[in-house]
Amino acid sequence: MPFQKKRSPLSLETEDLKFLENLATSRSEPYSKVRRARMLLAYAQGESISRIARDEKTSRPAVERCVDKALSGGIMTALRDLARSGRPPDISDEDKAWVLDLACSKPSDHGYAASRWTISQLAGHIRKHAIEHGHPSLVKTGKSGLHKILSQTEIKPHKTKYYLEKRDAEFEQKMAQVLLVYKEVQQTIENGSQSKSAVLSYDEKPGIQAIANIAADLAPVLGKHPTWSRDYEYKRHGTLSLLAGIDLYDGHVLGLVRDRHRSREFIEFLTMADNHYPADWRLRIILDNHSSHISKETMGWLKNKPNRFEFVYTPKHGSWLNLIEMFFSKMTRAFLRSLRVTSKKELKERIEKYLEEVNTAPVVFKWTYKLDEVTV
């Protein structure tokens, strides 16, 4: 006697059939719904429960539940999961609080060498000490479980974010002095009434690397590679320092390229500025608090140039107030980033050549942030 099916066949309207076919090939719907759609289509086409279970790599009861729901309540009932209460959570709020307290501490506080947790190390520490601290539900905590606890807060114990503490008690006062100079320069330029004075924004750019290629650069080739190609390996030939000041009135850059930036190099720059401007001009220089700018050697040299120079110091950790930093940033992006040389001598020559090119078409850098709030 032939085997008789106990379940009724699933008959689908044209609209339902099209809906299931689209769902069965969807790449955006949840996988559970896509798989159930395939099950229903297969059953409607006469496939057996066992065959469908093998094709979908699931159990017969799972296919039977899906088909029975469709037969009793329609395809939408079969595709939808009923809300279930679920198992009550094993990890309590007290457990999570202990984990977060650990995450906010340093590993070194617990006898480890590191000063920052890794997720793996923190999970291991939790598993090892969970019972003795009264948190037995955490003895099997892994990286994924720990991540779930941490993701509920903003705590990221494996990362460090830097900040800058204001350590200059006169920060606001010094910033106001610098902005006042910028305001005076702006008004002078607008009025076209520059007197016998110049304002220089000065700083050093140390550690400029003389980097040489190991292999030659490959030029762009149409249809093959659109950019320059460069071997990852390189050779260092040492570093140089650029001592530079930019005239805030006309954009002219005075620069020295030297091996170091000590007091003697700074005095050499001051001598260059002294020779560049007329003898009866007063030179105001905006600069930071580097030791070479206030050393005995520098102060001794300035005594021989009375009423010639005036220094306006930026606050400590306030180098961003110095306009020369904008020139250095532009120089790095447009010139230094892709530069390759064969020696320190060539690097020095290339930097000096760059300064010459800049001075053929100088750019006047202007400070604009909150300058409208400054009154002269």
DATA-V529055 format. One line per field, one symbol per residue. ss: DSSP state (H for helix, E for strand, C for the rest). Layout:
ss->???
//
This chain:
ss->CCCCCCCCCCCCCHHHHHHHHHHHCCCCCCHHHHHHHHHHHHHHCCCCHHHHHHHHCCCHHHHHHHHHHHHHHCHHHHHCCCCCCCCCCCCCHHHHHHHHHHHCCCHHHHCCCCCCCCHHHHHHHHHHHCCCCCCHHHCCCCHHHHHHHHHCCCCCCCCCCCCCCCCCCCHHHHHHHHHHHHHHHHHHHHHCCCCCEEEEEEEEEEEEEEEEECCCCECCECCCECCCECCCCEEEEEEEEEEEEEECCCCCEEEEEECCCCHHHHHHHHHHHHHHCCCCCEEEEEECCCHHHCCHHHHHHHHCCCCCEEEEECCCCCHHHCCHHHHHHHHHHHHHCCCCCCCHHHHHHHHHHHHHHHHHCCCCCCCCCCHHHCCC
//
